[in-house]
Amino acid sequence: MELNSQLVAPTLTGVAAFLLAWLAFGKGRSKAPAAASANIPADERETKPPPVSAAKRSTAAHSKPAPAAEAKPAAEAKPAAEAKPAAAADAHPTTAADTKPATATDAKPTAPAAGKSGKPAKPAAKAIVWEALPGELDDEDITVIHAIPVFENGADLTIEAASVAIEGESEDDRVSRIELSYEEDAEAEEVTSASARILLYAAGDSDQGRVRKRNEDSLLVMPERSLFAVADGMGGHRGGAVASSLAIDALQDAFDREAFEGRVQSTGNVPRRARELAAAVHMTNECVRSMAFADRELSDMGTTLVAARFSPNKQRLYVGHVGDSRCYRLRQGKLRQLTTDHTMASLGVKGPSANHLYQAIGVSPGLAIDLIVDKPQDDDVYVLCSDGLSKMVNDDELRDVLLEHEDLESALYTLIEAANDRGGNDNVTVIIVKVLARASKKAMESIAQQAVN
């Protein structure tokens, strides 16, 4: 039987078309519908984003790291540091073995658990990476990634050269300049004694005041290092408390580790201990500035800092200063302000902006650090304070209180109370340091009394 070629050709063509259609339909039905990538966790996608640390992943979905220990303010300021002698040989202090550095700040978390040695165990630093979101680089002069050290417990920091890279900023920009000055008789070089020539007694405390909702001041009383400091923070909802706390923690850490890594320069010779203090102040600037760039909620923060480092064996005092927190000295009934406020008024500006600061810790890559060298005398009294005291209690009143109250704690709380009685417009932080010559009658009586106790 012969096939009609005119019928077979169309029939075969139709069959082929049917088979192709059926195969295509079958393949389409065998595929599962693709899920939207937005509904799949990042760690389950076939194409994963660049890996990040577990610490970052645990913070939140946002690309900002949490500040150290979340920098939650404490409920109350710590009680005043006891007025105990802090004099000692520079290398090996002679204070009691249980003497610990006392810090007071509203931004301090609780202390970490003690290790096997009985001392609080320091947490290891963790690098938290913050990646700038797309589009933000157009508006801000920043690099894509900033890495800074973040710690489990902000009260026991180990600062590891925190740094921020900013476009157009060189390493030379991140150098602080030392402005050195000497008080009378302080410039002459003296041989460091084998034992302490002076004894130090100190008391300090901080108060919220009557107006402010929180305390943004921090202080450091570190007798085993003969180091005392006051920081007055500013900026945003919680930035001030974080800034002052970071500055104090970084300063304490530098002296704990004896690591003075800040880059400073000067036009003349600077005593070693003074240069170390300046380097530590620059390190506080790096630390606060790094955190400000890492957390946008803290971007406007900064702090003042005044730090006093005594050398009992050399009978010298080195004061490092940025901002308008002050250092006073009472000697033979006369009060002298050793520091100069870094305000616009000091540059000749008048009017409402005269009290504005022209520099502070954490605001610029480099600072002009005032360094004052003094030679403490027997019966000298030094006062470090925030402007919550200096703006409410004038110099004459400060002098009178110091002369009327030989007991340091009595003088301390009289000054804080006086500031609050006049309105308490700001946080009030005060440290008082009493100097006695080791061979003086008062020093001998004090040493004998401590031996009895």
C-alpha positions as CSV (number, residue, x, y, z in Angstrom):
1,M,0.0,0.0,0.0
2,E,1.3,3.3,-1.0
3,L,1.1,6.3,1.4
4,N,-0.1,9.5,0.2
5,S,3.0,11.7,0.6
6,Q,0.8,14.8,0.8
7,L,-0.9,13.4,4.0
8,V,2.1,11.9,5.7
9,A,4.3,15.0,5.8
10,P,1.8,17.2,7.6
11,T,1.0,14.3,10.0
12,L,4.6,13.8,11.0
13,T,5.1,17.5,11.5
14,G,2.1,17.6,13.8
15,V,3.4,14.7,15.8
16,A,6.8,16.2,16.2
17,A,5.3,19.5,17.4
18,F,3.1,17.6,19.9
19,L,6.1,15.7,21.4
20,L,8.2,18.9,21.8
21,A,5.3,20.6,23.5
22,W,4.8,17.7,25.9
23,L,8.5,17.5,26.8
24,A,8.6,21.2,27.5
25,F,5.5,21.0,29.7
26,G,6.9,18.0,31.6
27,K,10.2,19.7,32.4
28,G,8.4,22.8,33.5
29,R,6.2,20.8,36.0
30,S,9.2,19.0,37.4
31,K,10.9,22.2,38.6
32,A,10.1,23.6,42.2
33,P,9.2,27.2,42.3
34,A,12.2,29.4,43.3
35,A,11.9,31.0,46.7
36,A,12.6,34.8,47.0
37,S,16.1,35.3,48.3
38,A,14.9,38.0,50.7
39,N,13.1,35.2,52.7
40,I,16.1,33.0,53.0
41,P,18.6,33.6,55.9
42,A,21.9,34.9,54.7
43,D,23.8,31.9,56.0
44,E,21.6,29.5,54.0
45,R,21.8,31.2,50.6
46,E,23.9,29.6,47.9
47,T,25.6,33.0,47.3
48,K,26.7,34.3,50.7
49,P,27.8,37.8,51.5
50,P,31.4,38.4,52.6
51,P,31.9,36.7,56.0
52,V,31.8,38.8,59.1
53,S,32.8,38.0,62.7
54,A,30.4,36.2,65.0
55,A,30.5,39.2,67.3
56,K,29.1,41.4,64.6
57,R,26.5,38.9,63.6
58,S,25.2,38.7,67.2
59,T,24.7,42.4,67.6
60,A,21.8,43.0,65.2
61,A,20.8,43.2,61.5
62,H,22.1,46.7,61.3
63,S,25.6,47.5,60.3
64,K,26.5,49.5,63.4
65,P,28.5,47.9,66.3
66,A,27.3,48.4,69.8
67,P,29.6,50.6,72.0
68,A,31.8,48.9,74.6
69,A,29.5,47.0,77.0
70,E,26.7,49.1,75.6
71,A,27.9,51.9,77.8
72,K,24.8,51.9,80.0
73,P,25.0,54.6,82.7
74,A,25.1,53.3,86.2
75,A,22.4,54.2,88.7
76,E,24.6,56.2,91.0
77,A,28.1,57.6,91.2
78,K,30.7,55.7,93.2
79,P,31.5,56.9,96.7
80,A,34.5,59.2,97.3
81,A,37.9,57.7,97.1
82,E,39.5,57.5,100.6
83,A,42.1,60.1,101.4
84,K,45.1,57.8,101.7
85,P,48.7,58.6,101.0
86,A,49.7,57.8,97.4
87,A,53.3,58.7,97.4
88,A,55.8,56.1,96.4
89,A,58.9,55.4,94.4
90,D,58.2,55.8,90.7
91,A,58.7,52.2,89.8
92,H,57.4,50.5,93.0
93,P,54.6,52.4,95.0
94,T,54.7,52.0,98.7
95,T,50.9,52.2,99.1
96,A,49.0,49.3,100.6
97,A,48.8,46.3,98.4
98,D,45.0,46.4,98.2
99,T,44.9,49.9,96.9
100,K,43.0,49.9,93.6
101,P,42.4,52.7,91.1
102,A,39.1,54.4,91.8
103,T,37.0,55.6,88.9
104,A,33.6,57.3,89.1
105,T,31.4,57.5,86.0
106,D,27.8,57.1,85.1
107,A,28.9,55.1,82.0
108,K,30.6,52.2,83.9
109,P,29.2,48.7,83.7
110,T,29.8,46.3,86.5
111,A,33.3,44.9,87.1
112,P,34.2,41.5,85.6
113,A,34.5,38.4,87.6
114,A,37.8,37.8,89.4
115,G,40.3,35.4,87.8
116,K,42.5,32.8,89.5
117,S,44.9,35.4,90.7
118,G,42.1,37.3,92.5
119,K,42.2,40.2,90.2
120,P,39.5,41.0,87.7
121,A,40.1,39.2,84.5
122,K,40.5,41.5,81.5
123,P,38.4,40.6,78.4
124,A,40.2,40.1,75.2
125,A,39.7,42.8,72.6
126,K,37.4,42.0,69.6
127,A,37.5,43.8,66.3
128,I,34.0,45.0,65.3
129,V,33.8,45.9,61.7
130,W,31.4,48.6,60.5
131,E,30.6,48.7,56.8
132,A,29.3,51.9,55.4
133,L,25.9,51.5,53.7
134,P,25.7,52.2,50.0
135,G,25.1,55.8,49.2
136,E,26.6,57.1,52.5
137,L,30.0,57.5,51.0
138,D,28.7,60.2,48.8
139,D,27.7,62.4,51.7
140,E,30.5,61.7,54.2
141,D,34.2,61.7,53.8
142,I,34.8,58.3,55.3
143,T,36.3,55.0,54.1
144,V,34.3,51.9,53.5
145,I,35.4,49.9,56.6
146,H,36.5,51.0,60.1
147,A,37.9,48.4,62.5
148,I,38.0,49.3,66.2
149,P,38.5,47.3,69.4
150,V,35.3,46.6,71.4
151,F,35.3,45.0,74.8
152,E,32.9,42.9,76.8
153,N,33.4,45.1,79.8
154,G,34.1,48.8,79.3
155,A,35.2,49.2,82.9
156,D,38.4,47.1,82.2
157,L,39.4,48.0,78.8
158,T,42.6,47.0,77.0
159,I,43.0,49.6,74.3
160,E,44.8,48.3,71.2
161,A,45.7,51.2,69.0
162,A,42.2,52.1,67.9
163,S,42.3,54.1,64.7
164,V,40.0,55.5,62.1
165,A,40.9,56.0,58.4
166,I,39.4,59.0,56.8
167,E,39.8,60.0,53.2
168,G,42.1,63.0,52.8
169,E,43.7,62.5,56.2
170,S,47.3,61.4,56.5
171,E,49.1,59.8,59.5
172,D,50.8,63.2,60.0
173,D,47.4,64.7,60.7
174,R,47.0,62.3,63.6
175,V,49.7,63.8,65.7
176,S,49.2,65.9,68.8
177,R,51.4,68.9,69.6
178,I,52.7,69.5,73.1
179,E,52.5,73.0,74.5
180,L,54.9,72.9,77.4
181,S,55.2,75.4,80.3
182,Y,56.9,75.4,83.6
183,E,55.9,76.8,87.0
184,E,58.4,78.5,89.2
185,D,61.5,76.3,90.1
186,A,60.1,73.4,88.2
187,E,62.3,73.6,85.1
188,A,65.6,72.9,86.9
189,E,66.6,69.3,86.5
190,E,66.8,67.2,89.7
191,V,68.1,63.7,90.3
192,T,65.4,61.2,91.0
193,S,65.5,60.2,94.6
194,A,65.6,56.5,95.7
195,S,62.6,57.2,97.9
196,A,59.6,59.4,97.8
197,R,60.2,63.1,98.7
198,I,56.6,63.9,99.0
199,L,53.4,62.0,100.2
200,L,50.1,62.5,98.5
201,Y,46.6,62.3,100.0
202,A,43.6,62.4,97.6
203,A,39.8,62.4,97.7
204,G,37.4,62.7,94.8
205,D,33.8,62.3,93.8
206,S,31.2,63.2,91.2
207,D,27.7,64.5,91.5
208,Q,24.9,64.8,88.9
209,G,23.9,68.3,90.0
210,R,20.4,69.7,90.2
211,V,19.5,70.2,86.6
212,R,21.0,67.5,84.3
213,K,19.2,64.2,83.8
214,R,22.4,62.2,83.8
215,N,26.0,62.5,84.9
216,E,28.4,62.8,81.9
217,D,31.5,63.4,84.1
218,S,34.1,60.7,84.9
219,L,37.0,60.7,87.2
220,L,40.1,58.6,88.0
221,V,41.9,58.3,91.3
222,M,44.9,56.0,90.7
223,P,47.1,56.4,93.8
224,E,49.5,53.5,92.9
225,R,50.4,55.5,89.8
226,S,50.1,58.9,91.4
227,L,47.6,59.7,88.7
228,F,44.4,61.7,88.9
229,A,42.0,62.9,86.2
230,V,38.7,64.5,85.5
231,A,36.7,64.2,82.2
232,D,33.6,66.2,81.3
233,G,31.7,64.6,78.4
234,M,29.4,66.2,75.9
235,G,27.3,65.2,72.8
236,G,23.9,63.6,72.3
237,H,21.6,61.4,74.3
238,R,24.4,59.3,75.9
239,G,27.5,60.4,74.0
240,G,28.9,62.6,76.8
241,A,28.9,59.8,79.4
242,V,30.4,57.4,76.9
243,A,33.1,59.8,75.8
244,S,34.3,60.7,79.3
245,S,34.2,57.1,80.4
246,L,36.3,56.0,77.3
247,A,38.8,58.7,77.9
248,I,39.3,57.7,81.5
249,D,39.5,54.0,80.7
250,A,42.0,54.6,77.9
251,L,44.1,56.8,80.2
252,Q,44.1,54.2,83.0
253,D,44.9,51.4,80.6
254,A,47.9,53.2,79.2
255,F,49.4,53.6,82.7
256,D,48.4,50.0,83.7
257,R,50.2,48.6,80.7
258,E,52.9,51.4,80.7
259,A,52.2,51.6,77.0
260,F,52.4,55.2,75.8
261,E,51.8,54.8,72.1
262,G,50.2,58.1,71.2
263,R,52.1,60.2,68.6
264,V,53.1,63.5,70.0
265,Q,55.6,66.1,68.9
266,S,57.2,69.2,70.5
267,T,59.6,72.0,69.5
268,G,61.9,71.5,72.6
269,N,62.9,68.9,75.1
270,V,60.0,67.5,77.1
271,P,60.6,65.5,80.4
272,R,60.0,61.8,79.9
273,R,57.1,61.5,82.3
274,A,55.5,64.6,80.8
275,R,55.8,63.2,77.3
276,E,54.3,59.9,78.5
277,L,51.3,61.7,79.9
278,A,50.9,63.6,76.6
279,A,51.1,60.4,74.6
280,A,48.4,58.8,76.9
281,V,46.2,61.9,76.4
282,H,46.5,61.5,72.6
283,M,45.6,57.8,73.0
284,T,42.3,58.9,74.7
285,N,41.6,61.1,71.7
286,E,42.1,58.1,69.3
287,C,39.9,55.9,71.4
288,V,37.0,58.4,71.7
289,R,37.2,59.4,68.0
290,S,37.2,55.8,66.8
291,M,34.0,55.0,68.8
292,A,32.4,58.2,67.5
293,F,33.0,57.1,63.9
294,A,31.9,53.6,64.5
295,D,28.5,54.4,66.1
296,R,26.5,57.2,64.5
297,E,24.5,57.8,67.6
298,L,27.8,58.9,69.2
299,S,29.1,60.9,66.3
300,D,28.9,64.2,68.1
301,M,30.5,63.1,71.3
302,G,33.6,64.5,72.9
303,T,35.1,65.2,76.3
304,T,37.4,67.5,78.2
305,L,40.3,66.0,80.1
306,V,42.6,67.3,82.8
307,A,45.1,64.7,84.2
308,A,47.7,65.2,87.0
309,R,50.7,62.8,87.2
310,F,52.9,63.2,90.2
311,S,56.4,62.0,90.5
312,P,57.0,61.7,94.3
313,N,60.6,60.6,93.9
314,K,61.4,63.5,91.6
315,Q,59.1,66.0,93.4
316,R,57.4,67.0,90.2
317,L,53.8,67.3,88.9
318,Y,52.9,67.0,85.2
319,V,49.4,68.3,84.2
320,G,48.0,67.4,80.8
321,H,45.0,69.4,79.7
322,V,42.4,69.6,76.9
323,G,39.2,71.6,77.2
324,D,37.9,73.6,80.1
325,S,38.2,71.3,83.1
326,R,40.7,72.9,85.4
327,C,43.6,72.3,87.7
328,Y,44.2,74.7,90.7
329,R,47.0,74.9,93.2
330,L,46.7,76.4,96.7
331,R,50.1,77.4,98.1
332,Q,50.6,79.5,101.2
333,G,47.1,80.7,101.2
334,K,47.1,81.8,97.5
335,L,45.1,80.0,94.9
336,R,46.4,79.8,91.3
337,Q,44.7,78.3,88.2
338,L,47.5,76.3,86.5
339,T,45.4,75.5,83.3
340,T,44.0,77.8,80.7
341,D,40.5,77.1,79.4
342,H,40.4,76.1,75.7
343,T,37.4,78.3,75.0
344,M,36.7,80.9,72.3
345,A,37.0,83.5,75.0
346,S,40.7,82.7,75.4
347,L,41.1,83.5,71.7
348,G,39.4,86.9,72.2
349,V,35.9,86.0,71.2
350,K,33.1,87.7,73.1
351,G,29.4,87.1,73.3
352,P,27.3,83.9,73.5
353,S,29.9,81.8,71.9
354,A,32.7,82.9,74.1
355,N,32.3,79.8,76.4
356,H,32.3,77.3,73.5
357,L,35.3,75.0,73.3
358,Y,37.7,75.2,70.4
359,Q,39.1,71.8,71.0
360,A,38.1,68.6,72.9
361,I,39.1,65.0,73.1
362,G,37.6,62.9,70.3
363,V,36.7,65.8,67.9
364,S,39.8,66.2,65.7
365,P,42.7,63.9,64.7
366,G,45.3,66.0,66.4
367,L,45.3,68.1,69.6
368,A,47.3,70.9,71.1
369,I,47.9,69.4,74.5
370,D,48.8,71.8,77.3
371,L,51.5,70.4,79.5
372,I,52.3,72.2,82.8
373,V,55.3,71.1,85.0
374,D,55.2,72.1,88.6
375,K,57.3,71.4,91.7
376,P,54.9,70.5,94.6
377,Q,55.8,72.0,98.0
378,D,54.9,70.9,101.5
379,D,51.3,71.6,102.3
380,D,50.3,72.4,98.7
381,V,46.7,71.5,97.7
382,Y,45.8,70.7,94.1
383,V,42.2,70.6,92.8
384,L,41.0,69.0,89.6
385,C,37.5,69.8,88.6
386,S,34.9,70.0,85.8
387,D,33.3,73.3,84.9
388,G,30.3,72.3,87.0
389,L,32.3,73.6,90.0
390,S,34.3,76.4,88.4
391,K,31.1,78.1,86.9
392,M,29.2,77.9,90.2
393,V,32.0,78.5,92.8
394,N,34.4,81.4,92.2
395,D,38.1,81.3,93.0
396,D,37.8,83.2,96.3
397,E,35.2,80.8,97.6
398,L,37.2,77.8,96.5
399,R,40.3,79.1,98.3
400,D,38.3,79.8,101.5
401,V,36.8,76.3,101.6
402,L,40.2,74.7,101.1
403,L,41.7,76.8,103.9
404,E,38.8,76.2,106.3
405,H,38.6,72.4,105.8
406,E,41.8,70.6,106.4
407,D,40.1,67.2,106.1
408,L,40.0,66.4,102.3
409,E,36.6,64.7,102.3
410,S,35.0,67.6,104.2
411,A,36.4,70.1,101.7
412,L,35.3,67.9,98.8
413,Y,31.7,67.7,99.8
414,T,31.5,71.3,100.9
415,L,32.5,72.3,97.4
416,I,30.0,70.0,95.7
417,E,27.3,71.1,98.0
418,A,28.2,74.8,97.3
419,A,27.9,74.2,93.6
420,N,24.5,72.6,94.0
421,D,23.3,75.3,96.4
422,R,23.9,77.8,93.7
423,G,21.7,76.0,91.3
424,G,23.7,72.9,90.4
425,N,23.3,73.7,86.7
426,D,25.9,71.0,85.6
427,N,27.5,67.8,86.8
428,V,30.1,68.5,89.5
429,T,33.3,66.5,89.7
430,V,36.1,67.3,92.1
431,I,39.4,65.7,93.1
432,I,41.6,67.2,95.9
433,V,45.2,66.2,96.3
434,K,47.2,67.2,99.4
435,V,51.0,67.2,99.3
436,L,53.2,66.7,102.3
437,A,57.0,66.6,102.4
438,R,58.0,63.2,103.6
439,A,60.2,64.7,106.4
440,S,57.5,67.1,107.6
441,K,55.9,66.8,111.0
442,K,52.4,66.2,109.5
443,A,53.7,63.4,107.3
444,M,55.4,61.7,110.2
445,E,52.3,61.9,112.4
446,S,50.2,60.6,109.5
447,I,52.6,57.6,109.0
448,A,52.6,56.9,112.7
449,Q,48.8,57.0,112.8
450,Q,48.5,54.6,109.9
451,A,50.9,52.2,111.6
452,V,48.7,52.2,114.7
453,N,45.5,51.6,112.6
